Amino acid sequence: MEDVFNQGRMIDDMDKDERIEFVVDQVKDADIAKTEGRHAAKQAEKQA
């Protein structure tokens, strides 16, 4: 019975890790998009 509990706990831990990684990836993607947006705006100013 304890093994079943431990397996369930390990699965929960892995799921939590995956959710954390997903959120971190979303934040990184948002930062990249923000940086690219600033770069595009600067390029547009130079060409104007």
KOLGU-4560 file (N, C-alpha, C; in nm, 3 decimals, padded with zeros to 5 digits):
<recs>
<n_xx: 00.082 n_yy: -00.120 n_zz: 00.000 ca_xx: 00.000 ca_yy: 00.000 ca_zz: 00.000 c_xx: 00.086 c_yy: 00.126 c_zz: 00.000 mol: A seq: 1 type: MET>
<n_xx: 00.197 n_yy: 00.121 n_zz: 00.072 ca_xx: 00.286 ca_yy: 00.238 ca_zz: 00.077 c_xx: 00.347 c_yy: 00.266 c_zz: -00.059 mol: A seq: 2 type: GLU>
<n_xx: 00.377 n_yy: 00.160 n_zz: -00.137 ca_xx: 00.434 ca_yy: 00.179 ca_zz: -00.270 c_xx: 00.337 c_yy: 00.256 c_zz: -00.361 mol: A seq: 3 type: ASP>
<n_xx: 00.210 n_yy: 00.223 n_zz: -00.352 ca_xx: 00.110 ca_yy: 00.291 ca_zz: -00.433 c_xx: 00.106 c_yy: 00.439 c_zz: -00.396 mol: A seq: 4 type: VAL>
<n_xx: 00.111 n_yy: 00.469 n_zz: -00.267 ca_xx: 00.112 ca_yy: 00.607 ca_zz: -00.221 c_xx: 00.235 c_yy: 00.680 c_zz: -00.273 mol: A seq: 5 type: PHE>
<n_xx: 00.351 n_yy: 00.615 n_zz: -00.264 ca_xx: 00.476 ca_yy: 00.677 ca_zz: -00.310 c_xx: 00.473 c_yy: 00.701 c_zz: -00.460 mol: A seq: 6 type: ASN>
<n_xx: 00.417 n_yy: 00.607 n_zz: -00.536 ca_xx: 00.409 ca_yy: 00.626 ca_zz: -00.681 c_xx: 00.320 c_yy: 00.746 c_zz: -00.713 mol: A seq: 7 type: GLN>
<n_xx: 00.209 n_yy: 00.757 n_zz: -00.644 ca_xx: 00.119 ca_yy: 00.870 ca_zz: -00.666 c_xx: 00.187 c_yy: 01.001 c_zz: -00.632 mol: A seq: 8 type: GLY>
<n_xx: 00.265 n_yy: 01.000 n_zz: -00.526 ca_xx: 00.335 ca_yy: 01.121 ca_zz: -00.485 c_xx: 00.442 c_yy: 01.159 c_zz: -00.586 mol: A seq: 9 type: ARG>
<n_xx: 00.513 n_yy: 01.058 n_zz: -00.640 ca_xx: 00.616 ca_yy: 01.086 ca_zz: -00.740 c_xx: 00.552 c_yy: 01.145 c_zz: -00.866 mol: A seq: 10 type: MET>
<n_xx: 00.437 n_yy: 01.091 n_zz: -00.906 ca_xx: 00.368 ca_yy: 01.142 ca_zz: -01.024 c_xx: 00.324 c_yy: 01.287 c_zz: -01.000 mol: A seq: 11 type: ILE>
<n_xx: 00.271 n_yy: 01.314 n_zz: -00.882 ca_xx: 00.233 ca_yy: 01.452 ca_zz: -00.849 c_xx: 00.352 c_yy: 01.546 c_zz: -00.855 mol: A seq: 12 type: ASP>
<n_xx: 00.466 n_yy: 01.501 n_zz: -00.803 ca_xx: 00.587 ca_yy: 01.583 ca_zz: -00.806 c_xx: 00.631 c_yy: 01.612 c_zz: -00.949 mol: A seq: 13 type: ASP>
<n_xx: 00.625 n_yy: 01.509 n_zz: -01.035 ca_xx: 00.664 ca_yy: 01.529 ca_zz: -01.175 c_xx: 00.570 c_yy: 01.627 c_zz: -01.244 mol: A seq: 14 type: MET>
<n_xx: 00.439 n_yy: 01.615 n_zz: -01.215 ca_xx: 00.341 ca_yy: 01.707 ca_zz: -01.273 c_xx: 00.369 c_yy: 01.850 c_zz: -01.231 mol: A seq: 15 type: ASP>
<n_xx: 00.402 n_yy: 01.869 n_zz: -01.104 ca_xx: 00.434 ca_yy: 02.004 ca_zz: -01.055 c_xx: 00.556 c_yy: 02.059 c_zz: -01.127 mol: A seq: 16 type: LYS>
<n_xx: 00.659 n_yy: 01.975 n_zz: -01.145 ca_xx: 00.779 ca_yy: 02.018 ca_zz: -01.215 c_xx: 00.747 c_yy: 02.061 c_zz: -01.357 mol: A seq: 17 type: ASP>
<n_xx: 00.662 n_yy: 01.983 n_zz: -01.425 ca_xx: 00.626 ca_yy: 02.017 ca_zz: -01.562 c_xx: 00.550 c_yy: 02.149 c_zz: -01.569 mol: A seq: 18 type: GLU>
<n_xx: 00.461 n_yy: 02.172 n_zz: -01.473 ca_xx: 00.386 ca_yy: 02.299 ca_zz: -01.471 c_xx: 00.480 c_yy: 02.416 c_zz: -01.448 mol: A seq: 19 type: ARG>
<n_xx: 00.577 n_yy: 02.398 n_zz: -01.359 ca_xx: 00.674 ca_yy: 02.505 ca_zz: -01.332 c_xx: 00.755 c_yy: 02.534 c_zz: -01.457 mol: A seq: 20 type: ILE>
<n_xx: 00.801 n_yy: 02.429 n_zz: -01.525 ca_xx: 00.878 ca_yy: 02.448 ca_zz: -01.648 c_xx: 00.795 c_yy: 02.520 c_zz: -01.754 mol: A seq: 21 type: GLU>
<n_xx: 00.666 n_yy: 02.486 n_zz: -01.764 ca_xx: 00.578 ca_yy: 02.548 ca_zz: -01.861 c_xx: 00.564 c_yy: 02.698 c_zz: -01.834 mol: A seq: 22 type: PHE>
<n_xx: 00.546 n_yy: 02.733 n_zz: -01.708 ca_xx: 00.533 ca_yy: 02.874 ca_zz: -01.671 c_xx: 00.662 c_yy: 02.949 c_zz: -01.699 mol: A seq: 23 type: VAL>
<n_xx: 00.776 n_yy: 02.887 n_zz: -01.667 ca_xx: 00.906 ca_yy: 02.950 ca_zz: -01.693 c_xx: 00.922 c_yy: 02.974 c_zz: -01.842 mol: A seq: 24 type: VAL>
<n_xx: 00.884 n_yy: 02.875 n_zz: -01.923 ca_xx: 00.893 ca_yy: 02.891 ca_zz: -02.069 c_xx: 00.804 c_yy: 03.005 c_zz: -02.117 mol: A seq: 25 type: ASP>
<n_xx: 00.684 n_yy: 03.018 n_zz: -02.060 ca_xx: 00.594 ca_yy: 03.126 ca_zz: -02.099 c_xx: 00.655 c_yy: 03.262 c_zz: -02.066 mol: A seq: 26 type: GLN>
<n_xx: 00.717 n_yy: 03.272 n_zz: -01.950 ca_xx: 00.780 ca_yy: 03.399 ca_zz: -01.910 c_xx: 00.895 c_yy: 03.431 c_zz: -02.004 mol: A seq: 27 type: VAL>
<n_xx: 00.976 n_yy: 03.331 n_zz: -02.037 ca_xx: 01.088 ca_yy: 03.354 ca_zz: -02.128 c_xx: 01.037 c_yy: 03.399 c_zz: -02.264 mol: A seq: 28 type: LYS>
<n_xx: 00.932 n_yy: 03.333 n_zz: -02.314 ca_xx: 00.875 ca_yy: 03.371 ca_zz: -02.444 c_xx: 00.823 c_yy: 03.514 c_zz: -02.441 mol: A seq: 29 type: ASP>
<n_xx: 00.760 n_yy: 03.553 n_zz: -02.332 ca_xx: 00.709 ca_yy: 03.690 ca_zz: -02.320 c_xx: 00.824 c_yy: 03.790 c_zz: -02.318 mol: A seq: 30 type: ALA>
<n_xx: 00.932 n_yy: 03.757 n_zz: -02.249 ca_xx: 01.048 ca_yy: 03.846 ca_zz: -02.245 c_xx: 01.111 c_yy: 03.860 c_zz: -02.383 mol: A seq: 31 type: ASP>
<n_xx: 01.120 n_yy: 03.750 n_zz: -02.455 ca_xx: 01.177 ca_yy: 03.753 ca_zz: -02.590 c_xx: 01.089 c_yy: 03.839 c_zz: -02.681 mol: A seq: 32 type: ILE>
<n_xx: 00.958 n_yy: 03.820 n_zz: -02.674 ca_xx: 00.866 ca_yy: 03.898 ca_zz: -02.758 c_xx: 00.878 c_yy: 04.047 c_zz: -02.725 mol: A seq: 33 type: ALA>
<n_xx: 00.890 n_yy: 04.078 n_zz: -02.598 ca_xx: 00.903 ca_yy: 04.219 ca_zz: -02.557 c_xx: 01.033 c_yy: 04.278 c_zz: -02.612 mol: A seq: 34 type: LYS>
<n_xx: 01.142 n_yy: 04.203 n_zz: -02.602 ca_xx: 01.271 ca_yy: 04.248 ca_zz: -02.652 c_xx: 01.266 c_yy: 04.267 c_zz: -02.803 mol: A seq: 35 type: THR>
<n_xx: 01.207 n_yy: 04.171 n_zz: -02.873 ca_xx: 01.197 ca_yy: 04.182 ca_zz: -03.019 c_xx: 01.111 c_yy: 04.301 c_zz: -03.059 mol: A seq: 36 type: GLU>
<n_xx: 01.007 n_yy: 04.328 n_zz: -02.982 ca_xx: 00.922 ca_yy: 04.444 ca_zz: -03.010 c_xx: 00.997 c_yy: 04.574 c_zz: -02.996 mol: A seq: 37 type: GLY>
<n_xx: 01.080 n_yy: 04.584 n_zz: -02.892 ca_xx: 01.160 ca_yy: 04.705 ca_zz: -02.873 c_xx: 01.260 c_yy: 04.720 c_zz: -02.987 mol: A seq: 38 type: ARG>
<n_xx: 01.319 n_yy: 04.609 n_zz: -03.029 ca_xx: 01.417 ca_yy: 04.613 ca_zz: -03.137 c_xx: 01.350 c_yy: 04.661 c_zz: -03.267 mol: A seq: 39 type: HIS>
<n_xx: 01.232 n_yy: 04.608 n_zz: -03.294 ca_xx: 01.160 ca_yy: 04.648 ca_zz: -03.415 c_xx: 01.124 c_yy: 04.796 c_zz: -03.410 mol: A seq: 40 type: ALA>
<n_xx: 01.085 n_yy: 04.844 n_zz: -03.293 ca_xx: 01.051 ca_yy: 04.986 ca_zz: -03.280 c_xx: 01.173 c_yy: 05.074 c_zz: -03.305 mol: A seq: 41 type: ALA>
<n_xx: 01.287 n_yy: 05.034 n_zz: -03.254 ca_xx: 01.410 ca_yy: 05.111 ca_zz: -03.275 c_xx: 01.448 c_yy: 05.113 c_zz: -03.422 mol: A seq: 42 type: LYS>
<n_xx: 01.434 n_yy: 04.999 n_zz: -03.488 ca_xx: 01.466 ca_yy: 04.993 ca_zz: -03.630 c_xx: 01.372 c_yy: 05.083 c_zz: -03.710 mol: A seq: 43 type: GLN>
<n_xx: 01.245 n_yy: 05.086 n_zz: -03.673 ca_xx: 01.149 ca_yy: 05.171 ca_zz: -03.744 c_xx: 01.183 c_yy: 05.318 c_zz: -03.725 mol: A seq: 44 type: ALA>
<n_xx: 01.227 n_yy: 05.354 n_zz: -03.604 ca_xx: 01.266 ca_yy: 05.494 ca_zz: -03.579 c_xx: 01.386 c_yy: 05.533 c_zz: -03.665 mol: A seq: 45 type: GLU>
<n_xx: 01.480 n_yy: 05.442 n_zz: -03.679 ca_xx: 01.600 ca_yy: 05.470 ca_zz: -03.758 c_xx: 01.565 c_yy: 05.491 c_zz: -03.905 mol: A seq: 46 type: LYS>
<n_xx: 01.467 n_yy: 05.417 n_zz: -03.954 ca_xx: 01.431 ca_yy: 05.424 ca_zz: -04.095 c_xx: 01.339 c_yy: 05.542 c_zz: -04.124 mol: A seq: 47 type: GLN>
<n_xx: 01.277 n_yy: 05.598 n_zz: -04.023 ca_xx: 01.180 ca_yy: 05.707 ca_zz: -04.045 c_xx: 01.250 c_yy: 05.838 c_zz: -04.069 mol: A seq: 48 type: ALA>
</recs>
